[in-house]
Amino acid sequence: MRVLWVTNDLPPRAGGIQQFVGNLLERVHPAETLVVGPAGDAEAAAHDAGQPYATVRLPGAVLPTPPTRRRVLAHGRVHRPDVVVLGASWPLGELAAGLRDGLGVPVVSLSHGLEAGLPGVGLGRLVRRATRDLAALTTISDWAEQRLVPHVAAGRVVRIPPGVDVARFTPDVDGSAMRRAWEVPADAPLVGCISRLVPRKGQDQLLATWPRVRERHPDAWLVLVGEGPLEPSLRRRAEALGGRRAGIVLAGRVGWEALPACYAALDVFAMPCRTRRAGTDVEGLGIVYLEAQACGVPAIAGRSGGAPEAVRDGETGTVVDGRDPQALLAALDSWLGDPAARARAGTAGRAWVERQWSWDAIAAGFARVLDEVVGA
């Protein structure tokens, strides 16, 4: 099957949606796939050259504009796809009618947390408009599907959640090199958050809680891995708390290949996310929680959107209110104070991810969706 992807979210740019798209691209008809993506740099060019699918980068962002539609149609007429896939339904769903009619093929789109948050602020009409010309829409969680379905105009709605490459993210990975790079003692209890540095993710709450964590666990360390607009303020706050003297490291961005070792270096993963902007800034699921558990690390998740679905509360981690510092403190205190519980949670989390969240199974489900819409 020949597939044309149109997406503004594409590796090597960091982010959960980028990883979601990248993993599907690698596993579903890659040799017959052409991707039209956003402008890139030398790193993007090197990444694209190493993939099993072909990529064309537009001059700027991939937005639902007439120039974008014309460029995509031009590439599509050369590629001759059987189906078009949009990396996100809003706003790219606005391109669906033109691509469907111009190429004579069905259009399928992924959806994420943003789309699921729109109906909650009275913008369900945007979802209906963006999905009216789709043959199928995918959703990432129970939470997302429940909110989207009443507003979706697509021919069908199918659950395709993010997944985990369980061969890469595994307890067998050695995280000691990452600890050395961060200058964290090999035997120190280490809490970490690996995510974009944006307000929703809750790194600020981790810093706010950290002095009280250190009162209970003086040898504990905290590492924040990632980059984003919140980085300058987080660095200032970390320095005000004492920086490395207080056991705090802001590690910056790490490459995709180093992510498994980052998780493996941790004793506890924590991303206490919270919903913001009247429900439009929300965690659709949270791949990072699944990656941590695949590496045998218990995960603390915030109660935002579908994030609670990515952790088995009390068994593989803890779900907290990301706005409640006392709840976050209690969860961190509990896991840091009980190594045996961490080990049990790690084993249970690994088994759960292998059973329900492997990328191979999820990609097979997405391939079936494409087969169905093409054969309809």
C-alpha positions as CSV (number, residue, x, y, z in Angstrom):
1,M,0.0,0.0,0.0
2,R,1.3,3.4,-1.0
3,V,0.8,6.0,1.8
4,L,1.2,9.8,1.9
5,W,1.7,11.3,5.3
6,V,1.2,15.0,5.9
7,T,2.4,16.1,9.4
8,N,3.8,19.1,11.2
9,D,5.0,16.7,14.0
10,L,8.0,14.7,12.8
11,P,11.3,13.5,14.4
12,P,14.0,14.4,15.1
13,R,12.1,17.2,16.8
14,A,11.4,16.1,20.4
15,G,7.9,15.5,21.7
16,G,5.3,12.8,22.3
17,I,3.4,13.3,19.1
18,Q,6.6,13.3,17.1
19,Q,7.5,9.9,18.6
20,F,4.0,8.6,17.9
21,V,4.2,9.6,14.3
22,G,7.8,8.4,13.9
23,N,7.0,4.9,15.3
24,L,4.0,4.4,13.0
25,L,6.0,5.6,10.0
26,E,8.8,3.0,10.8
27,R,6.3,0.1,11.0
28,V,3.4,0.7,8.6
29,H,4.4,0.3,4.9
30,P,7.6,2.4,5.3
31,A,9.1,1.5,1.9
32,E,5.9,2.7,0.2
33,T,5.5,5.9,2.3
34,L,6.2,9.5,1.4
35,V,6.1,12.1,4.3
36,V,5.5,15.8,3.7
37,G,6.8,17.5,6.8
38,P,7.9,20.9,8.2
39,A,11.1,22.7,7.5
40,G,14.2,21.1,9.0
41,D,17.9,21.7,9.6
42,A,21.0,19.7,9.2
43,E,20.0,17.4,12.0
44,A,16.6,16.8,10.3
45,A,18.3,16.1,7.0
46,A,20.6,13.5,8.6
47,H,17.6,11.9,10.4
48,D,15.5,11.7,7.2
49,A,18.3,10.1,5.2
50,G,18.5,7.2,7.7
51,Q,14.8,6.3,7.6
52,P,13.1,3.6,5.5
53,Y,10.5,6.1,4.3
54,A,11.0,9.1,2.1
55,T,10.6,12.7,3.5
56,V,10.0,16.0,1.8
57,R,10.4,19.1,3.9
58,L,8.3,22.2,3.1
59,P,9.8,25.7,3.5
60,G,8.0,26.3,6.8
61,A,5.4,24.8,9.0
62,V,2.8,22.4,7.6
63,L,-0.5,24.4,8.0
64,P,-3.9,24.1,6.3
65,T,-3.2,26.9,3.8
66,P,-3.6,27.0,0.0
67,P,0.2,26.9,-0.6
68,T,0.5,23.8,1.6
69,R,-2.4,22.1,-0.2
70,R,-0.8,22.8,-3.6
71,R,2.6,21.5,-2.6
72,V,1.2,18.4,-1.0
73,L,-1.0,17.7,-4.1
74,A,2.1,18.1,-6.3
75,H,4.1,15.6,-4.3
76,G,1.1,13.3,-4.0
77,R,0.5,13.1,-7.8
78,V,4.0,11.9,-8.2
79,H,3.8,9.4,-5.3
80,R,0.3,8.1,-6.3
81,P,-0.8,7.1,-2.8
82,D,-3.7,4.7,-1.9
83,V,-4.4,6.7,1.2
84,V,-3.4,10.0,2.9
85,V,-2.7,10.2,6.6
86,L,-2.7,13.4,8.6
87,G,-0.5,13.6,11.7
88,A,-3.1,15.6,13.6
89,S,-6.7,16.3,12.8
90,W,-6.7,19.9,14.0
91,P,-6.0,22.0,12.1
92,L,-4.7,19.7,9.3
93,G,-8.2,18.2,8.8
94,E,-9.0,21.4,6.9
95,L,-6.8,19.9,4.1
96,A,-8.7,16.7,3.9
97,A,-11.3,17.6,1.3
98,G,-8.8,19.0,-1.1
99,L,-6.4,16.0,-0.8
100,R,-9.2,13.5,-1.0
101,D,-10.7,15.1,-4.2
102,G,-7.4,16.0,-5.7
103,L,-5.8,12.6,-5.3
104,G,-9.0,10.5,-5.4
105,V,-8.1,8.6,-2.2
106,P,-9.5,8.4,1.4
107,V,-7.9,10.5,4.2
108,V,-7.2,9.2,7.7
109,S,-6.1,11.4,10.6
110,L,-4.6,10.9,14.0
111,S,-5.9,12.9,17.0
112,H,-4.2,13.8,20.2
113,G,-4.9,15.6,23.5
114,L,-5.5,19.0,21.9
115,E,-8.4,17.9,19.7
116,A,-10.0,16.1,22.7
117,G,-9.7,19.3,24.8
118,L,-11.6,21.5,22.3
119,P,-15.2,20.4,23.0
120,G,-14.6,21.1,26.7
121,V,-14.3,24.8,25.9
122,G,-17.2,25.0,23.5
123,L,-15.1,24.4,20.4
124,G,-16.6,21.1,19.3
125,R,-17.5,22.8,16.0
126,L,-13.8,22.9,15.2
127,V,-13.6,19.1,15.7
128,R,-16.6,18.6,13.5
129,R,-15.2,20.8,10.8
130,A,-11.8,19.2,10.9
131,T,-13.2,15.6,10.7
132,R,-16.0,16.1,8.2
133,D,-14.0,14.9,5.2
134,L,-12.1,12.0,6.9
135,A,-12.7,8.4,6.3
136,A,-11.4,7.6,9.8
137,L,-10.1,9.3,12.9
138,T,-7.9,7.7,15.5
139,T,-8.1,8.4,19.3
140,I,-5.4,7.8,21.9
141,S,-7.3,7.0,25.1
142,D,-10.7,6.4,26.6
143,W,-10.7,9.9,27.9
144,A,-10.1,11.3,24.4
145,E,-12.6,9.1,22.7
146,Q,-15.4,10.0,25.1
147,R,-14.9,13.7,24.5
148,L,-14.4,13.5,20.8
149,V,-17.1,11.1,19.6
150,P,-20.1,13.4,20.0
151,H,-18.4,15.9,17.8
152,V,-16.7,13.8,15.2
153,A,-18.0,13.8,11.6
154,A,-15.5,11.2,10.3
155,G,-16.8,7.9,8.8
156,R,-15.3,5.9,11.7
157,V,-13.5,6.4,15.0
158,V,-10.8,3.8,16.0
159,R,-8.6,3.6,19.1
160,I,-4.9,3.8,18.2
161,P,-3.0,4.8,21.3
162,P,0.7,5.6,21.5
163,G,3.0,2.6,22.2
164,V,6.4,1.6,23.4
165,D,9.3,-0.1,21.6
166,V,9.7,-2.8,24.2
167,A,13.0,-4.0,22.6
168,R,14.6,-0.5,23.2
169,F,12.9,0.5,26.4
170,T,13.8,-2.4,28.8
171,P,15.1,-2.9,32.3
172,D,18.2,-4.5,30.8
173,V,19.4,-1.0,29.6
174,D,22.4,0.3,31.7
175,G,21.7,3.8,33.0
176,S,25.0,4.3,34.8
177,A,26.6,6.3,32.0
178,M,23.8,8.9,32.2
179,R,24.3,9.2,35.9
180,R,28.0,9.9,35.3
181,A,27.1,12.5,32.7
182,W,24.7,14.2,35.1
183,E,27.3,13.8,38.0
184,V,24.7,12.0,40.1
185,P,26.1,9.5,42.6
186,A,25.7,5.9,41.5
187,D,23.9,4.9,44.7
188,A,21.7,8.0,45.1
189,P,17.9,7.7,44.9
190,L,17.1,9.5,41.6
191,V,13.8,11.1,40.6
192,G,13.5,12.2,37.0
193,C,11.2,13.9,34.5
194,I,11.9,13.4,30.8
195,S,9.6,15.7,28.8
196,R,9.3,19.1,27.1
197,L,9.7,22.0,29.5
198,V,6.3,23.5,29.3
199,P,3.9,24.5,32.1
200,R,1.5,21.6,31.6
201,K,4.1,18.9,32.4
202,G,4.6,20.0,36.0
203,Q,8.4,20.3,36.3
204,D,7.7,23.5,38.3
205,Q,5.8,21.5,40.9
206,L,8.6,19.0,41.2
207,L,11.0,21.9,42.0
208,A,8.5,23.5,44.4
209,T,8.2,20.2,46.3
210,W,11.9,19.2,46.2
211,P,13.1,21.0,49.4
212,R,10.5,19.0,51.4
213,V,11.5,15.8,49.6
214,R,15.2,16.4,50.6
215,E,14.2,16.9,54.2
216,R,12.9,13.3,54.2
217,H,15.5,11.9,51.8
218,P,18.7,14.0,52.1
219,D,20.6,11.9,49.5
220,A,17.9,12.0,46.8
221,W,18.5,13.8,43.5
222,L,16.2,15.3,40.9
223,V,17.0,15.4,37.1
224,L,14.9,17.3,34.6
225,V,15.6,16.2,31.0
226,G,14.3,18.1,28.1
227,E,14.1,21.5,26.5
228,G,11.3,24.1,26.0
229,P,10.1,27.6,26.8
230,L,10.0,27.0,30.5
231,E,13.7,26.2,30.7
232,P,15.0,29.7,31.7
233,S,12.6,30.1,34.6
234,L,13.2,26.5,35.7
235,R,16.9,27.0,35.8
236,R,16.5,30.2,37.8
237,R,14.3,28.4,40.3
238,A,16.7,25.5,40.5
239,E,19.6,27.8,41.3
240,A,17.5,29.6,43.9
241,L,17.0,26.3,45.6
242,G,20.7,25.5,45.6
243,G,21.1,23.8,42.2
244,R,23.5,20.8,42.5
245,R,24.0,21.4,46.2
246,A,20.3,20.6,46.6
247,G,20.6,17.6,44.3
248,I,19.0,19.2,41.3
249,V,20.2,18.8,37.7
250,L,18.7,20.4,34.5
251,A,20.2,18.1,31.9
252,G,18.8,19.8,28.7
253,R,17.9,17.9,25.6
254,V,19.0,14.3,25.0
255,G,18.9,12.5,21.7
256,W,16.3,9.8,20.9
257,E,18.9,7.1,21.1
258,A,19.8,8.0,24.7
259,L,16.2,8.0,26.0
260,P,16.2,4.4,27.3
261,A,19.4,5.0,29.3
262,C,17.8,8.1,30.8
263,Y,14.9,6.1,32.1
264,A,17.1,3.3,33.2
265,A,19.1,5.7,35.3
266,L,16.1,6.6,37.4
267,D,14.5,5.1,40.5
268,V,11.3,7.0,40.1
269,F,9.8,8.8,37.1
270,A,7.5,11.8,37.8
271,M,5.6,14.0,35.5
272,P,2.8,15.6,37.6
273,C,0.9,17.1,34.6
274,R,-2.2,19.2,35.0
275,T,-4.8,20.5,32.6
276,R,-4.5,24.2,31.7
277,R,-6.1,26.9,29.5
278,A,-9.7,26.0,30.3
279,G,-9.1,22.4,29.1
280,T,-7.4,23.1,25.8
281,D,-3.9,22.3,27.2
282,V,-4.3,18.7,28.3
283,E,-2.3,15.5,28.4
284,G,-3.9,13.1,25.9
285,L,-2.1,10.0,27.4
286,G,1.6,10.3,28.1
287,I,4.0,8.1,26.3
288,V,6.7,8.9,28.8
289,Y,4.9,7.1,31.6
290,L,4.8,3.9,29.4
291,E,8.5,4.2,28.5
292,A,9.5,4.5,32.1
293,Q,7.4,1.5,33.1
294,A,8.8,-0.5,30.2
295,C,12.3,0.2,31.7
296,G,11.1,-1.1,35.1
297,V,10.7,2.3,36.7
298,P,7.5,3.3,38.7
299,A,5.8,6.4,37.3
300,I,4.0,9.2,39.0
301,A,1.4,10.7,36.7
302,G,-0.8,13.8,37.0
303,R,-4.5,13.7,36.7
304,S,-4.9,15.3,33.3
305,G,-6.8,14.0,30.4
306,G,-5.8,10.4,29.6
307,A,-2.6,10.4,31.7
308,P,-4.2,8.3,34.5
309,E,-4.8,5.5,31.9
310,A,-1.0,5.2,31.4
311,V,-0.3,4.1,35.0
312,R,-1.9,1.4,37.1
313,D,-2.4,3.5,40.3
314,G,-0.9,1.8,43.3
315,E,0.6,-1.1,41.3
316,T,2.9,0.4,38.7
317,G,3.0,3.9,39.9
318,T,0.8,6.6,41.4
319,V,-1.7,9.1,40.0
320,V,-1.8,12.5,41.7
321,D,-3.5,15.9,41.3
322,G,-0.7,17.8,39.6
323,R,-1.8,21.0,41.4
324,D,-1.6,19.4,44.8
325,P,2.0,19.6,46.2
326,Q,1.0,17.6,49.3
327,A,-0.2,14.7,47.1
328,L,3.0,14.9,45.0
329,L,5.2,14.9,48.1
330,A,3.4,11.9,49.5
331,A,3.9,9.9,46.3
332,L,7.6,10.8,46.1
333,D,8.1,10.0,49.7
334,S,6.4,6.7,49.4
335,W,8.4,5.4,46.4
336,L,11.7,6.8,47.6
337,G,11.3,5.2,51.0
338,D,10.5,1.7,49.8
339,P,13.0,0.1,47.4
340,A,11.1,-3.2,47.6
341,A,7.9,-1.5,46.4
342,R,9.8,0.1,43.6
343,A,11.1,-3.3,42.5
344,R,7.6,-4.8,42.5
345,A,6.2,-1.9,40.6
346,G,8.9,-2.1,38.1
347,T,8.3,-5.8,37.4
348,A,4.5,-5.2,37.2
349,G,4.9,-2.1,34.9
350,R,7.2,-3.9,32.5
351,A,4.7,-6.9,32.2
352,W,1.8,-4.5,31.6
353,V,3.5,-2.5,28.9
354,E,4.6,-5.7,27.1
355,R,1.1,-7.0,27.2
356,Q,-0.9,-3.9,26.2
357,W,1.3,-1.2,24.8
358,S,3.9,-2.6,22.4
359,W,4.4,-0.7,19.2
360,D,4.2,-3.8,17.0
361,A,0.7,-4.6,18.1
362,I,-0.4,-0.9,17.8
363,A,1.1,-0.5,14.4
364,A,-0.7,-3.7,13.2
365,G,-3.9,-2.1,14.4
366,F,-3.2,1.0,12.4
367,A,-2.3,-1.0,9.3
368,R,-5.8,-2.6,9.6
369,V,-7.4,0.8,9.7
370,L,-5.7,1.7,6.4
371,D,-6.7,-1.6,4.8
372,E,-10.3,-1.0,5.8
373,V,-10.6,2.5,4.5
374,V,-8.8,1.7,1.2
375,G,-11.0,-1.4,0.7
376,A,-14.3,0.3,1.6
